[in-house]
């Protein structure tokens, strides 16, 4: 049975790709159906315009 890289190795590799600005390489680490979520993003329905103040 072949065991893949450790989580630490994958993290370090991803960090190296980030620092090298290798976007194609970073995208290659994701699953085809992967999603990046921002749980603390502002509510899209909120009105942050000046007129709301």
Kinemage of the C-alpha trace (Angstrom):
@kinemage 1
@onewidth
@group {chain A} dominant
@subgroup {mainchain}
@vectorlist {calphas} color= white
{ca unk a 1} P 0.000 0.000 0.000
{ca unk a 2} L 1.361 3.412 -0.987
{ca unk a 3} L 0.940 6.229 1.482
{ca unk a 4} L 0.863 9.779 0.130
{ca unk a 5} L 2.576 12.844 1.547
{ca unk a 6} L 1.830 13.937 5.097
{ca unk a 7} L -0.438 16.890 5.834
{ca unk a 8} L 2.667 18.851 6.857
{ca unk a 9} L 4.335 18.150 3.516
{ca unk a 10} L 1.238 19.228 1.585
{ca unk a 11} L 0.969 22.418 3.662
{ca unk a 12} L 4.631 23.289 3.122
{ca unk a 13} L 4.324 22.600 -0.595
{ca unk a 14} L 1.238 24.833 -0.802
{ca unk a 15} L 3.014 27.575 1.129
{ca unk a 16} L 5.996 27.358 -1.218
{ca unk a 17} L 3.646 27.673 -4.209
{ca unk a 18} L 2.029 30.722 -2.586
{ca unk a 19} L 5.375 32.398 -1.912
{ca unk a 20} L 6.517 31.620 -5.462
{ca unk a 21} L 3.262 33.137 -6.772
{ca unk a 22} L 2.552 29.898 -8.634
{ca unk a 23} L -1.226 30.202 -8.954
{ca unk a 24} L -1.528 27.320 -11.425
{ca unk a 25} L 0.337 25.071 -8.999
{ca unk a 26} L -1.888 26.112 -6.098
{ca unk a 27} L -5.032 25.492 -8.133
{ca unk a 28} L -3.660 22.058 -8.964
{ca unk a 29} L -3.772 21.147 -5.253
{ca unk a 30} L -7.560 21.560 -5.150
{ca unk a 31} L -10.138 18.904 -5.888
{ca unk a 32} L -12.171 19.639 -9.013
{ca unk a 33} L -15.278 20.289 -6.894
{ca unk a 34} L -13.415 22.118 -4.113
{ca unk a 35} L -14.776 25.360 -2.675
{ca unk a 36} L -13.141 28.191 -0.771
{ca unk a 37} L -15.456 29.758 1.773
{ca unk a 38} L -15.101 32.965 3.757
{ca unk a 39} L -17.287 32.443 6.847
{ca unk a 40} L -16.810 35.968 8.175
{ca unk a 41} L -17.567 37.832 4.966
{ca unk a 42} L -20.116 40.644 5.207
{ca unk a 43} L -23.755 39.808 4.593
{ca unk a 44} L -24.369 40.342 0.852
{ca unk a 45} L -27.830 41.716 1.650
{ca unk a 46} L -26.421 44.372 4.003
{ca unk a 47} L -26.434 47.924 2.715
{ca unk a 48} L -23.024 49.476 3.328
{ca unk a 49} L -23.544 52.511 1.092
{ca unk a 50} L -23.270 56.069 2.374
{ca unk a 51} L -27.006 56.545 1.934
{ca unk a 52} L -27.662 53.862 4.557
{ca unk a 53} L -25.880 55.894 7.254
